[in-house]
Amino acid sequence: SRTAKRQNLLDVLEGSARKYGDKPAFGLRRDDGTAEHWSFREMDRRSCLVAWRLRALGLQPGDRLLTWSASTPAVPAVYFGAMRAGVIFVPLDLRMAPDAIERICQRAEAKHLAIGTGRDAPDPREARMERFPTTTVEALTAEPDAAFPSDWEAQVRSWPRPGWDDIFEIVFTSGTTGAPKGVMLHHGSVLSNIEAFERAIPPKDHRVVSLLPLSHLMEQAAAVFFGMDIGANVLYVRSRNPRVIFEAIRDHCVTTMVIVPQVMELFWNAIEREVERQGRTKSFNRLRRIARVLPYPLRRLLFRQVHAQFGGSLRLFISAAAF
């Protein structure tokens, strides 16, 4: 297995930078349809910028960093940068209630907040965090300024590396028990996940439109950490408008979707509504009965109009992490 000699997720990051170089790794589609992309090499370099700035802010190994942002390429860079600095990141979901965020901040004993910007950015005042030490994810990942010494990157890469059993993240999740509780994750647990993904998911060119928040461990494990390992091209969409999302899926020629079951149900309901609108429910259900005994290529041929709505290249749904 490729994970046999890896001791931490930085090995995954740096390995992807060497192997895939300037290929697009993470992108952001704006509301006007334009997009920006960061390569694997760029993600590696930006993580070093984040690490340097976190140490400059006074954060030390073992300190906790809250992250609270919509999905952008800067967020994975902050995650990897925190790993380089030995800082444990604690992601906050944009949908969390203000009182839950207050409790998490206290329970995690957080020292700093990395926050997103833009019209969908969270407002710290709602969680009474307006005086909490805060830096935007864009500022953490920005290009070096005059305060950086000429050898800053070499210094960062010389810092002690995390080990297999070192904690890099605390995810607060409610599960079935009400109030969110912190789950401590170490590098080895996610490296083991990557090893399992390698056995289950066929090697191919993976293009992904991200629909789950980056605070969600399923999105991190499958689309960020494993995605970097296999050279996936991941696109983030800030809009929640279904039309904009479907346009992004078609334009990106998506091959793979990382979702929870509820999202798959939304897709299925959209297909059924469109079939009903066209008055083709009976023929559609008849084709479904036939398709169950056919090989996949023939199924795709029968439902080519449905596949066209997803860009024509979709081959794989990765669905888990919820009922």
Steps between C-alpha positions, in 0.01 A plus 500: 500500500606858434431584865756248630783752535289803586498629853274805459269681260778741401657201324180477292510873422865506399471176306212643297703819431787291364279265299234736360685834509308772320186298433189668649425371849241734655292765330223746581211579264370851546140606453582654159621161372873581510734287709843505661714190551790408727738227388639224722833681514324825590305333781826369646660848488195676643495258792852619585381861492220412743739318732737797513218744575350279772833493681534878446161541669643325803337159456711210626482123442193363673306827491148484350395703196130543417418505127167649391456552129314402188693264273785660307848375402638707789331277760693176421815714489422617855447137608836390360671815630373428849648149474837649403491732802387220733176689563179298544214637292136489610258551208168675561199432280335808351162364610591465868295698750685789666476344846651175367794696358551674834511162677742353246732799532510451877528120496774504238691772688554668165762773463414644157233502228558468125188639335369517144392813316235588243125535506453153652767549767404439864463790742700453823275749678214249487707264718629788716850453355554852365798544737647154436843504322409453134672485160335435164591185307590725208750693712656178628552368146605833339835546327802583721547859613803697619486332843602165348874421499649376176529142632153482658389195298819305576450576869141371493600179323771440763253508791429171684250280318191347661493128566245226431337537843504880518162676513443752222126572527210501743159459336199590712208281404169431668444154356183376669571648842400867475774748595809477273799319650859530383647202313881502487651385170860399448692474175507122502122465512454699179796331330325171575184642340699589188630143487141370514392745227784374279358147519138605441519778239629428149797707378392754237485870426277636776327837456282604794256781576499533878155519662586414861652761735872473569415477870355154418749217551357307204589791271845533652587130488365421153529823301799672667739241641420207270426743217853640519642148516343405165534839327130591503380836364257640760278801432324697775174684431402781736138519378233265635279572198422161335528652151850633573605166652378300200674741264823447693454121489452510122777750428749316722415169326467339841601135532460454876268638769577485874166528679285395792185294428270802532677669209456191284130511586487862380656396170253214461201722581616751239519224237154371588350851485649558155375161375151578632507847343571340163216248548739205469460332839369168364773461238766610751392235752488237226857586396610476864363144523686405183820675607532296819609193297727687258871585527588860590593619147154405373334662802682822422381476139138455608519800736733718292266800532521481880878467485520801271353712781805401711752578226513151349807382696362412844607147597519484878307610810684474832223512757530448877525679836126536565181296528 
